[in-house]
Amino acid sequence: MRFLKCVMYGVRQIQYDYLRQPRIKGLIGEQEVRIKLKKQELIINDVNTPLPNKAQIDHIVLNEMLGD
């Protein structure tokens, strides 16, 4: 029984360490934002700007502006 507890602790620790990696945290965060923005009219995901000032934009939301 003690061996099983040690194995379960090890598995939990590996999962915890994996989920704390910056890349994984970023992917999870992006997915959460996509889900929340899904109801928006127009959303553009993962846009790369051209060189020389290359950048990557995760989400662009276009929405109708209400005016006078």
JOSUL-V197430 format. One record per pair of residues at least 12 apart in sequence whose C-alpha atoms are under 10 Angstrom apart, sorted by the first residue. I is the first residue (numbers start at 0). J is the second residue. D is the distance in Angstrom with one decimal. If there is no record, write none. Layout:
i: <I:I>
j: <J:J>
d: <D:D>
This chain:
i: <29:29:29:29:32:32:33:33:36:36:36:39:39:39:40:40:40:40:41:41:41:41:41:42:42:42:42:42:43:43:43:43:43:43:44:44:44:44:44:45:45:45:46:46>
j: <44:45:57:58:57:58:57:58:58:59:60:60:61:62:60:61:62:63:59:60:61:62:63:58:59:60:61:62:56:57:58:59:60:61:56:57:58:59:60:57:58:59:58:59>
d: <9.5:9.8:7.4:8.6:9.4:8.5:9.4:8.0:9.1:10.0:8.2:7.4:8.2:7.7:8.1:7.2:6.6:8.7:8.4:6.0:5.4:6.8:9.6:6.9:5.7:4.6:6.2:8.7:9.3:8.2:5.7:5.1:6.5:8.2:7.5:5.5:4.6:6.4:8.7:4.6:6.2:8.5:7.5:8.2>
